[in-house]
Amino acid sequence: MKKLFTSIACVLALCVGGTAAWAASAPSRVSTPVPSYDKGINIIPRPKQLQELKLPAFRLTATTPVIASGDSAVTIARFFTEKINRSTGFSLRVVPGAKATQQAIFVRIDPKLALGDEGYTLNSSSRGVEIVGRSAKALFWGFQSLMQLLPAEVESAGKVGTLPTTAWTIPAVRISDEPAFEYRGVMVDVCRHFLTVDEMKKHIDIISMFKINKLHWHLTEDQGWRIEIKKYPRLTEVGAWRIEGDGSRYGGFYT
């Protein structure tokens, strides 16, 4: 018994000594300051190359022109301009045409851009913003990065009343970006938990914010059949619904 106590004491001494030695050699924790809300450059996913410039930011005003070169660029620019107008209360307009000299957002597609098919460049300063995409989808991704450079409230569905008009600024940056992976996917399973069409559209909006380019929409499962096939109506008459534990009927399907 005495030997047992002696052995236990030795093990404890070794453990305590080892812990003390490790603690003495371990580096001290350094607290990293967390930036306040909506500060700094926070583009997700992180661009391949991003350089912050020591230049004044570009201030978006109620009448900042968005100049788009080419039909596809005009379509994409209008989509994002409408979003910006909803949240800011501005009246930005898309103007087809050539590059403006300053105080404008200029967008175009250049198939000769020295990047991959989804690559784009974004350059901003107090004089203006330029987004160039290798393709239409690349220009779309470039606009998504532009939206993330603005205050997060730019994604609001209605006019934001808490921000002064002077808050809508785009920092001076130089971005050259292309995805590291061609396939960037998300799976949405609506068999177990049904989503309405409007909810799916919102989901697509959110994943596209982060440059996800593939959607796997899981529609059939023993938990629920979610797609109408007119030749086999029983698939949705029976398979699209189930009785929950509380006795309620749950389900739905897409036509």
C-alpha positions in Angstrom: 0.0 0.0 0.0 2.9 2.3 0.9 4.4 1.6 -2.6 1.0 2.4 -4.2 0.8 5.8 -2.5 4.4 6.5 -3.4 3.7 5.7 -7.1 0.6 7.9 -7.1 2.5 10.8 -5.6 5.3 10.5 -8.2 2.7 10.5 -11.0 1.0 13.6 -9.6 4.3 15.3 -9.2 5.2 14.6 -12.9 1.7 15.8 -14.1 1.9 19.0 -12.0 5.5 19.6 -13.0 4.7 18.9 -16.7 1.7 21.2 -16.6 3.8 23.9 -15.0 6.5 23.5 -17.6 4.0 23.6 -20.4 2.4 26.7 -19.0 5.8 28.4 -18.7 6.7 27.6 -22.3 3.2 28.3 -23.8 2.9 31.7 -25.5 0.7 34.2 -23.8 -2.7 34.9 -25.3 -2.9 38.1 -27.2 -6.3 39.7 -27.5 -7.2 40.7 -31.0 -9.3 43.8 -31.2 -12.6 43.2 -32.9 -13.6 46.0 -35.3 -16.9 47.7 -34.7 -19.9 46.8 -36.8 -19.7 47.4 -40.5 -16.1 48.6 -40.5 -13.3 47.4 -42.7 -13.3 45.3 -45.9 -15.4 42.2 -45.4 -16.0 40.5 -48.8 -17.0 36.8 -48.6 -15.4 34.8 -50.1 -12.2 36.7 -49.8 -11.1 38.0 -53.2 -8.0 36.5 -54.8 -6.3 39.9 -54.7 -7.5 42.9 -52.8 -5.5 46.1 -52.1 -6.9 48.9 -49.9 -5.8 52.3 -51.3 -5.0 55.3 -49.2 -7.4 57.4 -51.1 -10.7 59.0 -50.3 -13.8 56.8 -50.6 -16.4 57.1 -53.3 -19.6 58.6 -52.0 -22.8 57.3 -53.6 -25.4 60.1 -54.1 -29.0 60.1 -55.1 -28.1 60.8 -58.7 -24.9 58.8 -59.2 -25.0 57.5 -62.8 -24.4 53.8 -63.5 -23.0 53.6 -67.0 -23.2 50.1 -68.6 -21.5 49.1 -71.8 -23.4 46.4 -73.7 -26.9 44.8 -73.3 -25.8 42.1 -70.7 -24.1 44.7 -68.6 -27.2 46.9 -68.7 -29.4 44.0 -67.5 -27.1 43.2 -64.6 -26.6 46.8 -63.7 -30.4 47.4 -63.5 -30.8 44.4 -61.2 -28.4 45.8 -58.7 -29.4 49.5 -59.1 -33.0 48.6 -58.2 -31.7 46.9 -55.0 -29.6 49.9 -54.1 -32.5 52.3 -54.8 -34.9 50.3 -52.5 -32.6 50.5 -49.5 -31.1 53.9 -50.0 -34.2 55.8 -51.3 -31.9 57.0 -54.1 -32.9 57.3 -57.8 -29.8 55.8 -59.5 -30.3 55.2 -63.2 -28.5 52.9 -65.6 -27.3 54.7 -68.7 -26.1 52.7 -71.7 -22.9 54.1 -73.1 -19.2 54.6 -72.9 -17.1 55.2 -69.8 -17.6 58.4 -67.8 -14.7 60.4 -66.6 -15.6 60.6 -63.0 -18.3 60.4 -60.3 -20.0 57.4 -61.8 -20.1 53.6 -61.6 -19.0 52.2 -64.9 -19.5 48.5 -65.8 -18.6 46.4 -68.8 -17.8 42.9 -70.0 -14.4 42.3 -71.5 -13.8 38.7 -72.9 -10.1 39.5 -73.2 -9.7 40.2 -69.5 -6.7 38.2 -68.2 -8.7 36.1 -65.7 -10.9 33.0 -65.8 -14.4 33.0 -67.1 -15.8 34.1 -63.8 -13.0 36.6 -63.1 -13.6 40.3 -62.6 -11.7 43.5 -61.6 -13.1 46.2 -59.4 -11.4 49.6 -58.9 -12.8 52.4 -56.8 -11.7 55.8 -55.6 -13.3 59.1 -54.9 -13.4 59.7 -58.7 -15.6 56.7 -59.5 -16.0 52.9 -59.6 -15.2 50.6 -62.5 -16.2 46.9 -62.6 -15.0 44.8 -65.5 -16.1 41.1 -65.9 -14.7 38.5 -68.2 -18.3 37.3 -68.8 -21.8 38.3 -67.7 -21.7 36.0 -64.7 -18.3 37.5 -63.8 -19.7 41.0 -63.9 -22.6 39.7 -61.6 -20.0 38.5 -59.1 -18.2 41.9 -59.3 -21.4 43.6 -58.4 -21.9 41.3 -55.5 -18.5 42.4 -54.2 -19.5 46.0 -54.7 -22.6 45.5 -52.6 -20.4 44.0 -49.8 -18.3 47.2 -49.9 -21.3 49.3 -49.1 -22.9 49.3 -45.6 -24.7 46.0 -44.9 -28.1 47.8 -44.8 -27.9 48.1 -48.6 -29.5 44.6 -48.7 -32.6 45.8 -46.9 -35.9 45.2 -48.7 -37.1 48.8 -47.9 -35.6 52.2 -47.3 -33.3 52.4 -44.4 -34.1 55.3 -42.1 -31.2 55.0 -39.6 -28.3 55.9 -41.9 -27.5 59.4 -43.2 -27.1 59.7 -47.0 -23.4 60.4 -46.4 -22.9 56.9 -45.0 -23.3 55.3 -48.4 -19.7 55.1 -49.4 -17.4 52.6 -51.2 -13.8 52.4 -49.9 -11.0 52.9 -52.3 -9.8 49.5 -53.4 -8.2 47.6 -56.2 -9.6 44.0 -56.6 -8.7 41.3 -59.1 -10.7 38.2 -58.4 -11.6 34.8 -59.8 -13.0 31.7 -58.0 -10.6 29.0 -56.8 -13.2 26.3 -57.6 -15.4 26.1 -60.7 -18.2 24.2 -58.9 -19.4 26.0 -55.7 -22.6 24.3 -54.7 -25.4 24.2 -52.1 -28.0 21.5 -51.6 -31.5 22.5 -50.5 -33.7 19.7 -49.2 -37.4 20.6 -49.4 -38.6 17.1 -48.9 -38.4 17.1 -45.2 -39.2 20.8 -44.7 -41.1 22.4 -47.5 -40.1 25.9 -48.7 -42.5 28.2 -50.7 -41.4 29.7 -54.0 -40.8 33.1 -52.4 -38.6 31.4 -49.7 -36.6 29.6 -52.4 -36.1 32.9 -54.3 -34.8 34.5 -51.1 -32.5 31.5 -50.6 -31.1 31.9 -54.1 -30.6 35.6 -53.5 -28.6 34.8 -50.3 -26.4 32.1 -51.8 -25.7 34.3 -54.8 -24.4 37.0 -52.5 -21.6 34.7 -51.7 -20.9 33.7 -55.3 -22.4 30.2 -55.0 -23.0 29.1 -58.6 -24.7 25.7 -58.3 -28.0 24.8 -56.6 -29.0 21.2 -56.0 -32.7 21.3 -55.4 -33.6 18.0 -53.7 -37.3 17.4 -54.7 -38.1 13.7 -54.2 -37.8 11.6 -51.1 -39.8 9.2 -49.0 -40.3 12.1 -46.6 -42.1 14.1 -49.3 -42.6 14.3 -53.1 -42.3 17.9 -54.2 -42.6 18.1 -57.9 -45.8 17.7 -59.9 -45.9 15.1 -62.7 -49.3 15.2 -64.4 -49.1 11.6 -65.6 -48.7 10.4 -62.0 -51.0 12.6 -59.9 -50.9 10.3 -56.9 -47.3 11.3 -56.3 -48.4 14.7 -55.1 -51.9 13.8 -54.0 -50.5 11.4 -51.4 -46.7 11.8 -51.5 -46.6 15.6 -51.0 -48.3 15.5 -47.6 -47.9 13.9 -44.2 -49.7 14.0 -40.9 -47.6 15.6 -38.1 -47.5 14.4 -34.5 -50.2 17.0 -33.6 -52.5 15.7 -36.2 -52.0 18.6 -38.7 -51.5 18.1 -42.4 -48.1 19.3 -43.6 -46.5 19.5 -47.1 -46.8 21.1 -50.5 -45.3 20.7 -54.0 -44.2 22.8 -57.0 -46.1 22.9 -60.3 
